[in-house]
Amino acid sequence: LSSTTMDGKVSLASIINPDKQGFLTKRGSMFKSWNKRWFVLKGSDLYYFRDKNDEAAAGVVKLDSALIQNADKKMGKKDCIEIVSKDGSKSFFMYPDSRSEYTEWSEALIKATSFVEVKPKIEIPRGGDSVSFMVAVRGMMCPCCETKVRGVISDTIGIQSYDMNMATELVTIKAGPTLNIDTMMRDLEDAGFLPYIQNNNDRTKDQK
């Protein structure tokens, strides 16, 4: 866990399809005062803005391997959430305006602590060979979502075949050298999902 003050490097508009966003009251790290801020969760990054209309993020909390727990008794605040670093040396406190928001934020943050973003670096072989890999598509939770994902993959040039598992939100893809992975990932994001390469070492080459 690390909380970094930002100097206009990330804009609200640049955070496409956030996992969750809304107002939370956070405790300052220096003066320990409580202030309401606009939070935006994307992957394992929790950005916060001084106001919903601010153009630049005031800071970001890195959630990698962090612990999410209730801190009502510790802080004397109702529905207070504590984000604790992996080694227990740092904590970040905040609370929402309602119990339902507390539940939603807690679940979203817990999920974010295990989020692993792997950049699409699949090497597509030349010639008549193919490569197999898996893509995790977070947010694929209903038949309508499944239809959207199937539509994106079916329209992607270079995909030879694919198998989708709704329960695990994983798609196993077999593709040829004409596949543009960056385009496919961007199209999945534009459709409202959070895709990332789950395993880029499981490669299979077909013999001519």
Secondary structure, 3 states (H helix, E strand, C coil): CEEEECCCCCEHHHCCCCCEEEEEEEECCCCCCEEEEEEEEECCEEEEECCCCCCECCEEEECCCCEEEECHHHHCCCCCEEEECCCCCCEEEEECCCHHHHHHHHHHHHHHHCCCCCCCCCCCCCCCCCEEEEEEEECCCCHHHHHHHHHHHHHCCCEEEEEEECCCCEEEEEECCCCCHHHHHHHHHHCCCEEEEEECCCCCCCCC
